[in-house]
């Protein structure tokens, strides 16, 4: 029996988003549905261009429509990142849809390297992304990106972010001499951070990533009080000492009401640049076990690889320097998990119903 428009819509109401666990029609993801001569044509508007389950959705949509009588399915994908409730209207960051914190229980776990490569992975997928280096004492964004220019002052005291590598960037390291030590007490640090959020022309962004200082001190607490974050990504290495600290960090974010999106296991294993063999220098799998125990998402494993270090030192992160390499693919897969976790947090928050475009015959 040839498919009809009503039959196509009924079939699509049975197709569930694998992460949101709701059907595509009620989520407003079905756009421009037409049916003519047995051919069903539509666009599915994803909640993020970095959707990790795009292929699964495509398979399910095609299967449902063919079962309803379609002889051919013409499926296109679009993406519209939804804003976390209250974020886009914030006086601190108007135009920013989602603020994502990247934190760690201790230093030395590669948090900043994860942040910049996560940002680049999201941008390569098609998202508009910014990065704020929130580590006032030890800014690393200038080194990781190779940026040495100073931001331009506009509109009185406002700053334009530096645009490099397809990202909008800001760091205290762009504003002070690189050899100058930031000998500031806590209130000065938190005041400077809020000023960098408020007085930078971020424009329209899907994701603004904040690279936090390690630990559970003033900066995370200040952000919890002043910023409606979509969630926090925690970075750890596999050994017990790092995992103990990241568990404490998770408990701190729980107490201040910031959702933990999941844990990344960085430096998961060493990949020999000659034989490509893997050695678990810092053990392996500890972050996955910790995530299971805490009931949060495991976001992926990032190898300890020479190319990652070289890219950071050269100011060209590995996702940009070697986008098709295994190191970049690990970051890109992690970015998909993070984007999916953000979408789950945003879409489950109370809001007005999403109204999709009307199907037409």
C-alpha positions as CSV (number, residue, x, y, z in Angstrom):
1,X,0.0,0.0,0.0
2,X,1.4,3.4,-1.0
3,X,2.4,5.7,1.8
4,X,0.3,8.7,2.7
5,X,1.2,11.9,4.6
6,X,-0.8,10.8,7.6
7,X,0.8,7.4,7.5
8,X,4.3,8.9,7.3
9,X,3.6,11.1,10.4
10,X,2.1,8.1,12.3
11,X,5.2,6.1,11.4
12,X,7.6,8.9,12.6
13,X,5.7,9.2,15.9
14,X,7.1,5.7,16.6
15,X,10.7,6.7,15.9
16,X,12.4,7.5,19.2
17,X,15.4,9.7,19.7
18,X,17.9,7.2,21.3
19,X,19.1,9.6,23.9
20,X,16.0,11.7,24.7
21,X,13.7,8.7,24.6
22,X,10.9,10.7,23.0
23,X,9.5,10.4,19.5
24,X,10.9,12.7,16.8
25,X,7.5,14.3,16.1
26,X,6.8,15.4,19.6
27,X,10.3,16.8,19.9
28,X,9.7,19.0,16.9
29,X,12.5,17.4,14.9
30,X,10.5,16.5,11.8
31,X,10.6,19.3,9.3
32,X,9.3,19.7,5.7
33,X,7.8,16.3,5.4
34,X,6.3,15.6,2.0
35,X,4.9,12.4,0.4
36,X,4.5,12.0,-3.4
37,X,4.4,8.9,-5.5
38,X,5.7,6.6,-2.8
39,X,8.6,8.9,-2.1
40,X,8.9,10.3,1.5
41,X,11.0,13.4,1.8
42,X,11.9,15.1,5.1
43,X,14.5,16.9,7.2
44,X,15.3,15.8,10.7
45,X,16.5,18.7,12.8
46,X,19.0,17.3,15.3
47,X,19.5,18.9,18.7
48,X,23.2,19.2,18.0
49,X,25.3,19.0,14.8
50,X,27.7,16.7,16.8
51,X,24.9,14.2,17.4
52,X,26.6,10.8,18.2
53,X,23.6,8.8,17.1
54,X,22.8,10.4,13.7
55,X,23.3,7.1,11.9
56,X,21.0,5.3,14.2
57,X,18.3,7.9,13.7
58,X,18.7,7.7,9.9
59,X,18.3,3.9,10.0
60,X,15.2,4.1,12.2
61,X,13.5,6.8,10.1
62,X,14.1,4.9,6.9
63,X,12.9,1.6,8.4
64,X,9.7,3.2,9.8
65,X,8.8,5.0,6.5
66,X,9.5,2.0,4.3
67,X,7.4,-0.2,6.7
68,X,4.6,2.4,6.2
69,X,4.8,2.0,2.4
70,X,7.5,4.3,1.2
71,X,9.4,3.1,-1.9
72,X,12.1,5.7,-1.3
73,X,13.2,7.9,1.6
74,X,14.9,11.2,1.0
75,X,16.3,12.1,4.4
76,X,18.2,15.3,5.1
77,X,19.7,16.4,8.4
78,X,19.8,19.8,9.9
79,X,20.7,20.9,13.4
80,X,19.5,23.5,15.9
81,X,21.2,23.6,19.3
82,X,18.6,24.4,22.0
83,X,19.5,26.9,24.7
84,X,19.5,25.9,28.3
85,X,16.6,27.7,30.0
86,X,17.6,31.2,31.2
87,X,21.1,31.2,29.6
88,X,20.4,33.1,26.4
89,X,18.6,35.8,28.5
90,X,21.5,36.1,30.9
91,X,23.0,39.6,31.3
92,X,26.4,38.0,31.6
93,X,26.4,36.2,28.3
94,X,23.5,37.2,26.1
95,X,23.4,35.2,22.9
96,X,25.2,32.1,24.4
97,X,22.9,29.1,24.3
98,X,24.9,26.7,26.5
99,X,27.7,27.3,29.0
100,X,29.8,24.1,29.6
101,X,32.3,23.9,32.4
102,X,35.4,21.6,32.0
103,X,36.9,20.8,35.4
104,X,39.2,18.4,37.2
105,X,39.8,17.4,40.8
106,X,43.5,18.0,40.4
107,X,46.0,19.6,38.1
108,X,48.1,17.8,35.5
109,X,45.4,15.6,34.0
110,X,45.3,17.4,30.6
111,X,42.1,19.4,31.3
112,X,43.0,22.3,29.0
113,X,44.1,20.0,26.2
114,X,40.8,18.3,26.4
115,X,38.9,21.6,26.5
116,X,40.5,23.0,23.3
117,X,40.2,19.8,21.4
118,X,36.6,19.4,22.5
119,X,35.8,22.9,21.3
120,X,37.5,22.2,17.9
121,X,35.6,19.0,17.6
122,X,32.2,20.7,18.2
123,X,33.2,23.5,15.8
124,X,34.2,21.0,13.1
125,X,30.7,19.4,13.4
126,X,29.2,22.8,12.6
127,X,28.5,24.4,16.0
128,X,29.4,28.0,17.0
129,X,31.9,27.6,19.8
130,X,33.8,29.9,22.2
131,X,36.4,29.1,24.9
132,X,37.1,31.1,28.0
133,X,40.2,30.3,29.9
134,X,38.9,30.5,33.5
135,X,42.3,29.6,35.0
136,X,43.4,33.0,36.0
137,X,46.6,31.8,37.8
138,X,47.7,29.5,35.1
139,X,46.2,30.4,31.7
140,X,47.1,27.9,29.0
141,X,44.9,29.0,26.1
142,X,47.6,31.3,24.5
143,X,50.1,28.4,24.3
144,X,47.6,25.8,23.1
145,X,46.3,28.0,20.3
146,X,49.4,29.9,19.4
147,X,47.6,33.2,19.8
148,X,49.8,36.1,20.9
149,X,47.7,39.1,19.8
150,X,45.8,41.2,22.3
151,X,42.0,41.6,22.1
152,X,40.6,44.7,20.6
153,X,38.7,47.1,22.9
154,X,35.3,48.3,21.6
155,X,32.3,50.1,23.0
156,X,34.1,51.6,25.9
157,X,35.4,48.7,28.1
158,X,34.1,45.8,26.1
159,X,36.5,43.4,24.3
160,X,36.2,41.4,21.1
161,X,37.3,37.8,21.6
162,X,40.2,36.6,19.5
163,X,39.0,34.5,16.6
164,X,41.3,31.6,15.7
165,X,41.0,28.0,14.6
166,X,37.2,28.7,14.0
167,X,36.7,29.5,17.7
168,X,36.1,32.6,19.7
169,X,38.7,32.8,22.4
170,X,39.4,34.8,25.6
171,X,42.0,34.4,28.3
172,X,43.7,36.6,30.9
173,X,46.8,35.4,29.1
174,X,45.9,37.6,26.2
175,X,45.8,40.7,28.4
176,X,48.9,40.4,30.6
177,X,52.6,39.9,30.0
178,X,53.3,36.1,29.7
179,X,56.0,36.4,32.3
180,X,53.8,38.2,34.8
181,X,52.6,36.2,37.8
182,X,49.0,36.8,38.8
183,X,49.4,37.3,42.6
184,X,45.7,37.9,43.4
185,X,43.5,36.8,46.2
186,X,40.3,35.0,45.6
187,X,37.9,37.9,45.3
188,X,40.1,39.5,42.6
189,X,40.2,36.3,40.6
190,X,36.5,35.7,40.7
191,X,35.9,39.4,39.8
192,X,38.2,39.1,36.8
193,X,36.5,36.0,35.6
194,X,33.0,37.5,35.8
195,X,34.3,40.5,34.0
196,X,35.7,38.3,31.2
197,X,32.3,36.7,30.9
198,X,30.3,39.9,31.0
199,X,32.5,42.3,29.1
200,X,33.4,40.2,26.1
201,X,31.3,40.4,22.9
202,X,30.7,36.6,22.6
203,X,27.9,37.1,20.1
204,X,25.8,34.1,19.1
205,X,27.3,30.8,20.4
206,X,25.9,27.3,20.6
207,X,28.5,26.4,23.3
208,X,30.8,28.5,25.4
209,X,33.4,26.2,27.2
210,X,34.9,27.4,30.4
211,X,38.3,25.8,31.2
212,X,38.2,25.9,35.0
213,X,41.2,25.9,37.4
214,X,41.7,22.5,39.0
215,X,40.1,21.7,42.4
216,X,37.0,22.9,44.2
217,X,37.8,26.4,45.1
218,X,36.5,29.9,44.6
219,X,36.0,29.9,40.8
220,X,33.6,26.9,40.6
221,X,31.6,28.2,43.5
222,X,31.4,31.7,42.0
223,X,30.3,30.3,38.7
224,X,27.6,28.2,40.4
225,X,26.2,31.3,41.9
226,X,26.3,33.5,38.8
227,X,26.1,31.2,35.8
228,X,23.4,28.9,34.6
229,X,25.7,26.2,33.2
230,X,24.3,23.4,31.1
231,X,26.7,21.1,32.9
232,X,30.3,20.2,33.7
233,X,32.7,17.7,32.0
234,X,35.1,16.2,34.4
235,X,38.6,15.1,33.3
236,X,40.7,12.5,35.0
237,X,43.6,10.2,34.4
238,X,43.1,6.5,35.2
239,X,45.1,6.2,38.4
240,X,43.5,6.1,41.8
241,X,44.9,9.4,43.1
242,X,43.3,11.4,40.2
243,X,40.1,9.4,40.4
244,X,39.7,10.1,44.1
245,X,40.0,13.9,43.4
246,X,37.6,13.8,40.5
247,X,35.0,12.0,42.7
248,X,35.3,14.9,45.2
249,X,34.9,17.4,42.4
250,X,31.7,15.6,41.3
251,X,30.3,15.8,44.8
252,X,31.1,19.5,44.9
253,X,29.2,20.2,41.6
254,X,26.3,18.1,42.9
255,X,26.1,20.3,46.0
256,X,26.1,23.6,44.0
257,X,23.5,22.2,41.6
258,X,25.5,22.0,38.4
259,X,24.8,18.8,36.4
260,X,27.8,16.5,35.8
261,X,27.6,15.5,32.1
262,X,30.2,12.8,32.6
263,X,33.9,11.8,32.9
264,X,36.6,11.8,30.3
265,X,39.6,9.4,30.9
266,X,42.6,11.3,29.5
267,X,46.0,9.7,29.0
268,X,44.1,6.4,29.0
269,X,47.0,4.5,27.4
270,X,50.3,5.4,25.7
271,X,50.4,4.7,22.0
272,X,54.0,4.1,20.7
273,X,54.7,6.3,17.7
274,X,56.7,3.6,16.1
275,X,54.8,0.3,16.6
276,X,51.5,1.8,17.5
277,X,51.3,-0.6,20.5
278,X,49.4,0.5,23.6
279,X,50.8,0.6,27.1
280,X,48.6,1.6,30.1
281,X,51.2,3.8,31.9
282,X,48.6,5.2,34.3
283,X,46.5,2.1,34.5
284,X,43.4,1.9,32.3
285,X,39.6,1.9,32.7
286,X,39.5,3.6,36.1
287,X,37.3,6.5,35.0
288,X,34.8,4.2,33.3
289,X,34.5,2.3,36.6
290,X,34.1,5.5,38.6
291,X,31.5,6.7,36.2
292,X,29.5,3.5,36.6
293,X,29.7,3.7,40.4
294,X,28.5,7.4,40.4
295,X,25.8,6.7,37.9
296,X,27.1,9.3,35.3
297,X,28.0,9.0,31.7
298,X,31.5,7.8,30.6
299,X,32.4,10.2,27.8
300,X,35.4,8.4,26.3
301,X,39.1,7.6,26.5
302,X,41.8,9.9,25.1
303,X,45.2,8.3,24.5
304,X,48.5,9.5,25.8
305,X,50.0,10.2,22.4
306,X,53.0,12.2,21.2
307,X,50.9,14.0,18.5
308,X,48.6,15.4,21.1
309,X,51.5,16.9,23.1
310,X,53.2,18.2,19.9
311,X,50.0,19.9,18.7
312,X,49.5,21.7,22.0
313,X,53.1,22.9,22.1
314,X,52.9,24.1,18.5
315,X,49.7,26.0,19.1
316,X,47.8,23.8,16.6
317,X,45.7,21.2,18.6
318,X,45.6,17.7,17.2
319,X,42.0,17.9,16.1
320,X,43.1,20.6,13.7
321,X,46.6,19.4,12.9
322,X,45.6,15.7,12.2
323,X,41.8,15.7,11.8
324,X,41.7,12.2,10.3
325,X,44.2,10.7,12.8
326,X,43.2,8.3,15.6
327,X,44.0,10.9,18.2
328,X,41.5,13.4,16.7
329,X,38.9,10.7,16.2
330,X,39.0,10.0,19.9
331,X,38.3,13.7,20.7
332,X,35.6,13.9,18.1
333,X,33.9,10.8,19.5
334,X,34.1,12.3,23.0
335,X,32.6,15.6,21.7
336,X,29.6,13.7,20.3
337,X,29.1,12.2,23.8
338,X,29.3,15.6,25.4
339,X,27.0,17.2,22.9
340,X,24.5,14.4,23.4
341,X,24.7,14.8,27.2
342,X,24.1,18.5,26.9
343,X,21.0,18.0,24.7
344,X,19.6,15.5,27.3
345,X,20.1,18.1,30.1
346,X,18.6,20.9,28.1
347,X,15.6,19.0,26.6
348,X,14.5,17.5,29.9
349,X,14.4,21.0,31.6
350,X,11.0,22.6,31.9
351,X,10.1,24.7,28.9
352,X,7.4,25.7,26.5
353,X,6.7,23.0,23.9
354,X,8.9,23.0,20.8
355,X,6.7,23.8,17.7
356,X,8.0,22.3,14.5
357,X,7.2,23.4,11.0
358,X,4.0,22.0,9.6
359,X,4.1,19.1,7.2
360,X,2.8,19.7,3.8
361,X,1.2,17.4,1.2
